[in-house]
Amino acid sequence: MNNITVKSLIQSNYPTLHQAEKKVADYILSHAHEVVNYSVTELSEKSHASEATIVRTCKKLGYQGYYHLKIALAKEVINPDNSYPENTDFSDITSLATFLLKKQAEDLIQSTQFFNAEVLESILKLLANCDTIFFFAAGNSNPLAVYGAYKFSQLGLKTVVHVSPEMQINAAYSMGKRDLAIGISNSGSTNLMVDIFKVVKERGAKSVCITNYIKSPLSKLSTHQLNTAVSDKIFFEAFDSTRVPAMGVIDMLVLLFMYKNKAHYEKYRTREEFLGSRFKG
């Protein structure tokens, strides 16, 4: 399973689960330490779901059955990474700040479990050979699209980015087969992003989606997919997750591209040296 944790798999596939399957998933997430000792019959009784539903849920997550999921879960429970004590004292603002930053670090580390060497190599080739990189996003992800376009333009690549929905749709219709679309969407199901990527597909352009969910409308429309880890909700529903992992993926692509394409790195270095000498103190 490429070392992807059970928790990450459940959270990334959660929107695709049926209601009965979500009951199983919710129970596993909430009672991981107990579930590793349950038989399928015991889990059925505890989660109020049939044994068939449990097996079906496990298979949807990519496991052969409940036994294989339980083995993977046991490894995580026995040797957990980046875990936080439930009785953490948040009365001290420093402790709270530390906790929040550790959560961001956990998201970044968990995101690496989804990376695939072949997909990354293919995306890097597309970046090197495309005519123009078009960045698309909506809502809270919009600043990341602007950031991505700026970072790649620093390397001498032609980029296009717009914030307004109308201009983004317009840009999608202007794409050619040698262009590349990069879409950033936490849910992968935002109507605007789905509409844009339908146009991108019609235009015959290659596309990359950066999203939290393995299976989503956006991933089905994309030729390439990069997944980020889904964070637990922090404090309240409206702030369901941050965009730190998505920004990390953008930075990763920029750095990998620089590593693979030394000429573009030289452009970046020369420009930075000029700006440093021009605007220093």
Secondary structure, DSSP 8 states (H G I E B T S, - for coil): -TT--HHHHHHHHGGGS-HHHHHHHHHHHH-HHHHTT--HHHHHHHHT--HHHHHHHHHHTT-SSHHHHHHHHHHHHHS-SS---TT---SSHHHHHHHHHHHHHHHHHHHGGG--HHHHHHHHHHHHH-S-EEEEE-GGGHHHHHHHHHHHHTTT--EEE-SSHHHHHHHHHT--TT-EEEEEESSS--HHHHHHHHHHHHTT-EEEEEES-SS-HHHHH-SEEEE-------SSTT----SHHHHHHHHHHHHHHHHH-HHHHHHHHHHHHHHHHHH--
